Amino acid sequence: MALKNQYLIDLLETVKKRNAGEPEFIQAVTEVFESLQPVVDKRPDLVEAGVFERIVEPERQIMFRVPWVDDNGKVQVNRGFRVQFNSAIGPYKGGIRLHPSVYLGIIKFLGFEQIFKNSLTTLPMGGGKGGSDFDPKGKSDGEVMRFCQSFMTELSKHIGADCDVPAGDIGTGGREIGYMFGQYKRLRNEFTGVLTGKGLTYGGSLTRTEATGYGLCYFTNEMLQANGSSFEGKTVVISGSGNVAIYATEKAQSYGAKVVALSDSNGYIYDADGIKLDIVKEIKEVKRGRIKEYVDAVPTATYTEGCKGIWTIPCDIALPCATQNEIDKESAEILVKNGCKVVSEGANMPSTPEAIETYLANGILYGPAKAANAGGVATSGLEMSQNSERLSWTFEEVDAKLHGIMKSIFKACDDAAKEYGMEGNYMAGANIAGFLKVAEAMKAQGCV
Ligand code: NDP
């Protein structure tokens, strides 16, 4: 979908100038602007209120030094980030990414996406994101703890249960959240729901670990059913083998699908008989190992170096659950050629713009990340509610709420796409529905 609206073309030029050297952020804004063209025509009041100009500028960006001492007694220095993008509908909310590729542009793209995603969940959460170029891979628990404590020592000045509530993301799991929560509590001398994804013994929510992967399958199932199909008997390829990929595999299997492949940043495994998830969990969650170890336990499976090749495996449904821009035009074309009918995104922005064009041009059912993977943050929102109530809900209660939220997200995307004349384009629907709620709140609150 090309950008034709002159007002948005001019504004995008300003965004490009102001954010030079941040291609992921520009990519995210461009996609949203393309979807919002009919909104500009229909809602001159939002143009008048300067909502479009304001929504692309973060309310606040914090960058800081994170010094810590490694196991050899040597001082290491990383860079920390927190981008508080938009608080129109609630406290800033979004994960913390720990990965060597992290820089300001990655955090801004993720924070921008988070505004619309959080809006779609129906819960009162604004958009934010944080992270660091620290790589937890290969570090000892002691090193990870010292990094997390140093990171939180600065971050604690800027967050709070009613202001900004971070969570996990790539590289930030239960261990890291625990260390960060402990340091926050120690510095502030208060026990509050300042982070989500916490352990169950100190305020975490049941189902949070499973939420993004399960939610992805709940959303995808709605999309399939609305188009006369289902997971039953389908072959599924899932990239990544982290939190999202593991629980997407679990739920897809429970719906009767056969998941045949998983990956990490080194390569991918293929098991024609269907992935044995207990083995993957043992490797990834218990031993923190690499996905290639799977073939030691299952000799009939194969391991191939290089993660991109995973998209050459024929499948009915592809669920990218690793990282941004992992499916390019070439991979999208191979998916189409091999008969893939559905791409639904567990990772954030895993498809390049050219890949998305390929899906839409070939009638692939496309579930965009900001809708399809919103189950994680939705359940974080439910964790915040439980913390405020000082009560814990059962797994079944949280799971039922998550399921209901994912259904309502699909409906919101479907309805908005229809209302704005783009039936079946769930990306446009997600962007429009997510935007409108935030835009109304921004307009109502005046020029802030
Ligand atoms: P994890 O750290 O648990 O797992 C990430 C997985 O993706 C690992 O298998 C990792 O492999 C792989 N990966 C990371 N970077 C790359 C890369 N550059 N190329 C290939 N593979 C890579 O993270 P999550 O599962 O939590 O997150 C995965 C995606 O889902 C991210 O895009 C995240 O933003 C998104 N997401 C996560 C949510 C959550 O609740 N956790 C919520 C919503 C979205 P390796 O071990 O080799 O690095």
Residues whose N, C-alpha, C, O or C-beta is under 5 A from the ligand:
A	BS01	NDP	G168 D169 I170 G171 T212 G240 S241 G242 N243 V244 A245 S263 D264 S265 N266 C307 C321 A322 T323 Q324 G346 A347 N348 N373 G376
